[in-house]
């Protein structure tokens, strides 16, 4: 039967501990150094949260397990991956068989409630967002209650409610830009505030050399980048049609493969505070 606890009227199902029969055969000095991380001078002090780093296979997990056994504490292990979410490390709400919401405490939160040791194995695989979720939890034990009860602790940053596709995140923050398109205030407003495509009429000047399909930066007249996208025209052609209306493109180039210089579906806004008023 899984153990449960009550926190502010909310029932938490705790994780199961790990049977720890490990016999440490390594250097005792290393084990003492790790154990020293949990020493406290005053009862109000919090023990440290050590991070063990080193090449794979040298015994980092075994060392942590040995330290837990030496202190005669329960042991919990969470296997981290690149897909680990912040809620996986804290408390996960699930739909129980009776149709109600049940709350499951992670091995980490369970260890903190029970005064045990938790090992985040392969923690280097986790993303920055998951690591960030641990900062307040490890700093103040009272955050265990806050997570469940929804107490107004800390600062809440409310998202826009829209998840950006992974490829647009790559486009906006990871891909290398091959050039820059400086646009007028009206075009910048249309792209940032209205989600429109960039048209040739809004292009003021170009920087760099790029081909059709390259990633380019979009910047306002102040030179500050506000978006990135895939350009539909090579730099040489775009210089000829910059400032022209869409219906004038064919007359200048002899053809008009696209109405847009950068289509909104191939564009990622990276600075929404850059929309001119």
C-alpha positions, 0 to 999 in steps of 0.5 A: 500500500502506497504511503500518503500524507495530508498537507493543507487538506490535500492528500499526497501519494508518496513515492516508494523508497529504494532498498539500499544494500550497497557496500562501499568499497571505494575511498572512505575519504571521498565518502566522508567529504560527501557526508559533510555536505549534510552537516548542519550547525543549527537545527534551523540550518538546511543541508547542502544539495551536492552535485556529483560530476565526472565521467560515466561509470566512475561510481557517482550513483554508488557513492551517493547511495553509500552516503545515504546508507552511512547516514541510515536514511531512506533512499529515493532515486529519480532517473532524469532524462532530456524529457523530464518536466518540472512537474515530474520533479515536484508533484504530478496531478493525475486522474484516478480510477474514481474520476477524481484528481490524485496528487503524486509526490516525486521521489524528490518531494517524498524524500524532503517530506520524510527527511530522506536522501534523493538521488537525481541520477543523470541530472546533466540530461535535464533541460534548464527549465527543469533545473530552474524548478528545483531552486526554490524547492531546495532553498525553502522546505515550505515550498512543499506546502506551497506547491500543493496549496497554491499559496501566493509565494514568489512571483507568477509569470503568466504565459500567453497560453500559446505554445510555440512549435519546436521548429519556430523556437529553433528558428528564433533562438538557435538558427544562424542568421545569414543577413538582416532586413531593416523594416519601417515602423508600419511593417514592424507593427504588422509583424509583431502586434498583428501576426502579419507577413513581411511584405516588400513595401515595408523593407527599408534596407538590407544587410549581408548576403543571403539566398532564398530559404535562408534565415534572416533577422528582421530589425526596426529602424533603430537596428534592434532585432525583433524577429527571424524568418525564412526569406522568400527572395535572394538578396539581389532580387530583394534589393530591387523590390524593396519598398514596392507594392506586391503588384509591382514585383512582377513588373520589376523582376519579370516574375513574382513567386511569392507575395510575401518577403517572409511569410508569417508561417515561417517567422518567429517573433523574438521581441514583442516589446519592440512593436512601435506605438 
